Amino acid sequence: MNKKEIRELLVETNVIQEGHFVLSSGRHADIYMQCAKVLQHPKHASTLAVEIAKKWEDQEIDVVIGPALGGVVLSYAVAEELGVRSIFSERKNGEMKIRRGFELKPGEKVLVVEDVVTTGGSVKEVLAVLEELDVEIVGLSSIVDRSNGKVEFNYDFKALLPVDIKSYKAGKCKLCKEGVEITRPGSKEK
């Protein structure tokens, strides 16, 4: 799939939403991307996983990991495509951890996947956990890079679709000033 086809799939599945949103970073935007909408369809999850797997086909990946919750389905689909294990990390008491008996063996090559990267916060938390282990971090991928290439990692980052969505600090949001009703989508919904 090319970028245009990926974008069309995201529009068709209502991933791209318009309104007034408070993002998990606390910033405000007039567009929100809810990738769970496309990942609820196994066929689409598989299609996107194939595209991510293609980006890493020259690597010998052993494990795919995604942060809960957005990366869980996608990490599973990518791992299935690569024929390797899938695990996930999650927060416990506000700290990202690998739990539930998941283990990484010394020297394993690990790919990190996430549905949407905006500031890279969740991915950086996963990377910090992995950096404490004796594994090789191959790189990371996402369906959408909302930072449009502005977020930096110490590893190769390959997104399927870079998107430039303007966001604003809460006190400087034009939508707030216009009195547009606020929606708090995603996993940190209040």
Secondary structure, DSSP 8 states (H G I E B T S, - for coil): --HHHHHHHHHHTT-EEEEEEE-TTS-EEEEEE-THHHHTSHHHHHHHHHHHHHHTTTS---EEEEETTHHHHHHHHHHHHHTSEEEEEEEETTEEE--TT----TT-EEEEEEEEESS-HHHHHHHHHHHTTT-EEEEEEEEEETTTT----SS-EEEEEE----EE-GGG-HHHHTT---B--STT--
